[in-house]
């Protein structure tokens, strides 16, 4: 198990989106986050106390978590001085990057020398089967987005919180590094060999009670040319009974792809539902989750009302306003 509390390493993140791993941990496990470490030029700030390695150790930090999800997921040479110092001072390191800690010779040597543990949470720990498409008992809800990093994980976590408050049976099923660090389990879907991705989602969401909901963390976007394959594995492997559309309204283009525009919510609805019905003909789109963090309260309320009128579906920001209306909509599935 990864030891808490954490020091959240932001490195030289160019913006807040690049620090989405750290942001997710801070928002959903605030009790486990003692502070943040920012390098020169860092443009992300979680509002936590800035700490040196010595200060973090004195505050009780047990693990430095690399909270930066940069494009391609690599360990920068600029970071290594800090990471090795953390190992020398008695902290473990956890990372969800594609570039593994264990493959960095200097970091691995420092960990061995000082008796510390490296956690590469993006390494699959199970040999997953190929998907068979057999219908499973229980219910499943999948978040699908117009783009990457629009709030799919937050939607699932907010719905789970609301459902538990109502004594409903629900389990958030993480499929990415941040969710795994928050909950302690899940699958690193984008690190699974392509032929086994859908099977790994079946494995993650097995047979369950008829009134139990698996809330599957969405990844990527069907419209994102870099990451659409991961989304397809979730749509078909998850066999969702319900889809929640997720959107961030202030984007000027797809994340990391200046030449591509986000699809409309209508386009996403029609495409995602048609593909989901391949594995589950009874699948329904039950609501819309909008990430309104860059809008004022008045702007958010107006935008949500506009989308709801256009789409005819309950439209909320579940992190800002609660997920009750999305959970209510599950009753028809």
C-alpha positions in Angstrom: 0.0 0.0 0.0 1.1 3.5 -0.7 1.8 5.3 2.5 0.1 8.6 3.4 0.2 11.5 3.9 1.5 12.8 0.5 3.7 15.6 -0.7 2.2 16.6 -4.0 5.0 17.2 -6.6 3.9 19.8 -9.2 7.3 20.1 -10.8 7.4 22.8 -13.6 3.7 22.2 -14.7 2.9 24.8 -17.4 -0.8 25.1 -16.3 -3.3 23.7 -13.9 -4.5 21.0 -16.3 -1.0 19.5 -16.4 -1.3 19.0 -12.6 -4.7 17.2 -12.8 -3.3 14.2 -10.8 -2.4 16.4 -7.9 -5.6 18.4 -8.1 -7.7 15.2 -8.0 -5.9 13.9 -4.9 -6.2 17.3 -3.2 -9.9 17.6 -3.9 -10.9 14.0 -3.0 -8.3 13.1 -0.3 -7.5 16.5 1.3 -6.6 14.8 4.6 -3.8 12.9 2.9 -2.1 16.0 1.3 0.3 17.8 3.6 1.7 20.3 1.0 3.0 20.9 -2.5 6.4 21.1 -4.1 6.8 23.5 -7.0 9.9 24.1 -9.1 10.9 27.4 -10.8 8.5 28.3 -13.5 5.6 26.2 -12.2 2.2 27.7 -13.3 0.1 25.4 -11.1 -0.9 26.1 -7.5 -3.2 23.9 -5.4 -3.4 26.4 -2.6 -1.5 24.0 -0.3 1.6 25.0 1.6 4.7 25.2 -0.5 7.3 22.9 1.2 10.9 21.8 0.7 11.7 18.1 1.1 12.9 18.7 4.6 9.8 20.6 5.6 7.6 17.9 4.1 9.4 15.2 6.0 9.1 17.2 9.2 5.3 17.5 8.5 5.0 13.8 8.3 4.9 13.2 4.6 5.6 9.5 3.7 5.3 9.6 -0.1 6.1 12.1 -2.8 3.4 11.8 -5.4 4.3 13.0 -8.9 1.1 15.0 -9.5 1.9 16.1 -13.0 0.4 14.4 -16.0 2.4 15.9 -18.9 1.7 15.0 -22.5 3.3 11.6 -23.1 3.9 10.9 -19.4 7.6 11.2 -18.9 10.0 11.8 -16.0 11.9 15.1 -16.7 15.6 15.2 -16.0 14.9 18.5 -14.2 12.8 16.6 -11.6 15.3 14.0 -10.7 17.3 16.1 -8.2 14.1 16.6 -6.2 13.0 13.0 -6.5 16.3 11.6 -5.4 16.5 14.0 -2.5 13.1 12.8 -1.4 14.3 9.2 -1.4 17.4 10.2 0.5 15.3 12.0 3.2 13.1 8.9 3.8 10.1 9.3 1.4 8.8 6.7 -1.0 7.7 7.9 -4.5 4.5 7.2 -6.4 3.9 8.0 -10.1 1.3 7.4 -12.7 3.4 8.4 -15.6 4.1 6.1 -18.6 7.8 6.6 -18.1 8.3 4.3 -15.1 10.3 5.2 -12.0 11.8 1.7 -11.9 13.3 2.2 -15.4 15.2 5.3 -14.4 18.6 3.9 -13.3 19.6 6.7 -11.0 16.2 6.9 -9.2 16.0 3.1 -8.8 19.6 3.0 -7.4 18.7 5.7 -4.9 15.6 3.9 -3.8 17.6 0.7 -3.3 20.4 2.5 -1.4 18.0 4.2 1.0 15.5 1.3 1.4 12.6 3.2 -0.2 9.8 2.0 -2.4 8.9 3.1 -5.9 5.2 2.8 -6.9 4.5 2.8 -10.6 0.7 2.8 -10.5 0.4 2.7 -14.3 1.8 -0.9 -14.4 -1.0 -3.5 -14.8 -0.8 -6.1 -12.1 -3.2 -8.6 -13.7 -3.1 -10.6 -16.9 -6.5 -9.5 -18.3 -8.7 -11.6 -20.6 -9.9 -10.7 -24.0 -13.4 -9.2 -23.8 -16.2 -11.7 -24.4 -19.2 -9.3 -24.4 -21.3 -11.5 -22.1 -23.9 -9.5 -20.2 -23.1 -9.1 -16.5 -25.5 -8.7 -13.6 -25.7 -5.3 -11.9 -25.7 -1.8 -13.4 -23.0 0.3 -14.9 -22.7 4.0 -15.7 -19.9 5.4 -17.8 -18.8 9.0 -18.2 -17.9 10.0 -21.8 -16.5 13.4 -22.7 -16.2 15.9 -25.5 -12.5 16.1 -24.7 -9.8 14.9 -22.3 -9.7 16.3 -18.8 -13.3 17.6 -18.7 -14.4 16.1 -15.4 -15.2 12.4 -16.1 -13.5 11.2 -12.9 -15.0 14.0 -10.8 -18.5 13.1 -12.1 -18.1 9.4 -11.1 -16.7 10.3 -7.6 -19.4 12.9 -7.0 -22.1 10.4 -8.0 -20.7 7.7 -5.8 -20.6 10.2 -2.8 -24.2 11.1 -3.3 -25.3 7.5 -3.8 -23.5 6.4 -0.6 -25.2 9.3 1.3 -28.5 7.7 0.1 -27.4 4.2 1.2 -27.4 3.1 -2.4 -25.0 0.4 -3.6 -22.4 2.0 -5.8 -18.6 1.7 -6.5 -16.4 4.1 -8.4 -14.2 2.1 -10.7 -11.0 4.0 -11.5 -9.3 3.5 -14.9 -6.5 6.1 -14.6 -3.6 6.9 -12.3 -5.4 9.7 -10.3 -8.4 7.6 -9.5 -6.1 4.7 -8.5 -4.1 7.0 -6.1 -7.4 8.4 -4.7 -9.1 5.0 -4.1 -6.2 2.6 -3.8 -7.5 0.3 -6.7 -8.5 0.1 -10.3 -6.8 -0.5 -13.7 -4.4 1.7 -15.6 -6.3 1.3 -18.8 -4.0 3.2 -21.1 -1.2 0.9 -20.1 -3.0 -2.3 -21.0 -2.1 -4.0 -24.3 -4.7 -2.9 -26.8 -6.3 -6.3 -27.4 -7.0 -6.7 -23.7 -8.3 -3.2 -22.9 -12.0 -4.1 -23.2 -11.4 -7.3 -21.3 -9.8 -5.4 -18.5 -12.9 -3.2 -18.2 -15.0 -6.4 -18.0 -12.7 -7.6 -15.2 -13.0 -4.3 -13.3 -16.8 -4.4 -13.4 -17.8 -8.0 -12.7 -21.2 -9.5 -11.9 -22.9 -7.7 -9.0 -26.2 -7.3 -7.2 -29.1 -6.2 -9.4 -29.3 -2.9 -7.6 -25.6 -2.2 -7.5 -24.1 0.6 -9.8 -20.5 0.5 -11.0 -19.5 4.1 -11.8 -16.8 3.7 -14.5 -14.2 6.4 -14.8 -14.1 7.7 -18.4 -10.9 8.3 -20.3 -10.1 10.4 -23.4 -12.8 11.1 -25.9 -14.3 9.3 -28.9 -13.4 12.5 -30.8 -9.8 12.9 -29.6 -7.5 11.4 -32.3 -4.8 10.7 -29.7 -6.9 8.8 -27.2 -10.1 7.6 -28.7 -9.0 3.9 -28.6 -9.1 3.9 -24.8 -12.6 5.4 -24.8 -13.8 2.7 -27.2 -12.6 0.0 -24.8 -14.6 1.6 -22.0 -17.7 1.9 -24.1 -17.7 -1.8 -25.2 -16.0 -3.4 -22.2 -18.1 -1.5 -19.8 -21.5 -2.4 -21.5 -23.0 0.7 -19.7 -26.6 0.9 -18.9 -26.3 4.7 -18.6 -24.0 7.3 -20.1 -23.3 10.8 -18.6 -22.0 13.3 -21.2 -19.1 15.5 -19.8 -18.1 18.8 -21.2 -15.9 21.9 -20.4 -17.4 24.9 -22.2 -14.4 27.3 -22.3 -12.0 25.3 -24.5 -11.1 26.7 -27.8 -9.8 23.4 -29.2 -9.2 19.8 -28.2 -6.7 19.3 -25.4 -3.2 19.2 -27.0 -4.7 19.4 -30.6 -5.0 23.0 -31.7 -6.2 21.9 -35.2 -9.2 20.0 -33.8 -12.5 21.4 -32.3 -14.6 19.7 -29.7 -17.7 18.0 -30.9 -21.1 19.4 -29.8 -22.9 17.6 -27.0 -25.5 16.5 -29.6 -22.7 14.9 -31.7 -21.2 13.2 -28.6 -24.7 11.9 -27.5 -25.5 10.4 -30.9 -22.0 8.8 -31.4 -21.5 7.5 -27.9 -25.0 6.1 -27.6 -24.8 4.3 -31.0 -21.5 2.7 -30.0 -22.7 1.8 -26.5 -25.8 0.0 -27.9 -23.5 -2.4 -29.7 -22.7 -4.0 -26.3 -25.9 -3.0 -24.5 -29.0 -2.2 -26.7 -30.8 -0.8 -23.6 -28.2 1.9 -22.8 -29.5 5.4 -22.3 -28.0 8.9 -22.0 -29.2 10.0 -18.6 -27.6 13.4 -18.0 -24.9 16.0 -18.7 -22.0 17.0 -16.4 -20.4 20.3 -17.1 -17.1 21.4 -15.6 -17.8 25.1 -14.9 -14.7 25.9 -12.9 -13.8 28.8 -15.2 -17.3 30.4 -15.1 -18.8 32.7 -12.4 -21.8 31.5 -10.4 -24.1 33.4 -12.7 -22.4 32.3 -15.9 -22.5 28.7 -14.7 -26.2 28.8 -13.8 -27.0 30.4 -17.2 -24.9 27.9 -19.2 -26.4 24.9 -17.4 -29.9 26.1 -18.0 -29.2 26.7 -21.7 -27.7 23.3 -22.2 -30.6 21.6 -20.3 -33.1 23.4 -22.5 -31.3 22.4 -25.7 -30.6 18.8 -24.7 -33.7 17.9 -22.7 -31.5 16.2 -20.0 -30.6 17.1 -16.4 -27.5 19.3 -16.7 -25.3 20.0 -13.6 -21.8 20.7 -12.4 -21.7 17.8 -9.9 -18.5 19.1 -8.1 -19.9 22.6 -7.7 -23.6 21.9 -7.1 -23.8 18.2 -6.2 -24.7 15.1 -8.2 -28.3 14.6 -7.0 -30.0 15.1 -10.3 -27.7 12.7 -12.1 -28.3 10.1 -9.5 -32.1 10.7 -9.7 -31.8 10.0 -13.4 -30.4 6.6 -12.9 -33.8 5.4 -11.6 -35.1 5.0 -15.2 -32.3 2.6 -16.1 
